[in-house]
Amino acid sequence: MKQIPRIELKNRRRQRGFTALTLAMATGTNETRVYALERGRSAPSREEAESIGRALGVKPDTLFPELTGRAGR
């Protein structure tokens, strides 16, 4: 899998005042998973993307464009 750094995810997380740990707690995952998603080391499930999007107040495809096939466009 090609790694796609998700700068938007990290930026939105910081703008909303979340640490990786607090975002993880808010979305039912763990801090390591949040960092892996930010670094593009793994892809989120649709449910995970929706949970993170809700916590950050954005649509999931804003953070994870590969879910809609728009990555790299």
Sequence and secondary structure as in RCSB ss.txt:
>XXXX:A:sequence
MKQIPRIELKNRRRQRGFTALTLAMATGTNETRVYALERGRSAPSREEAESIGRALGVKPDTLFPELTGRAGR
>XXXX:A:secstr
      HHHHHHHHHTT  HHHHHHHHTS HHHHHHHHHTSS   HHHHHHHHHHHTS HHHH GGGGT TT 
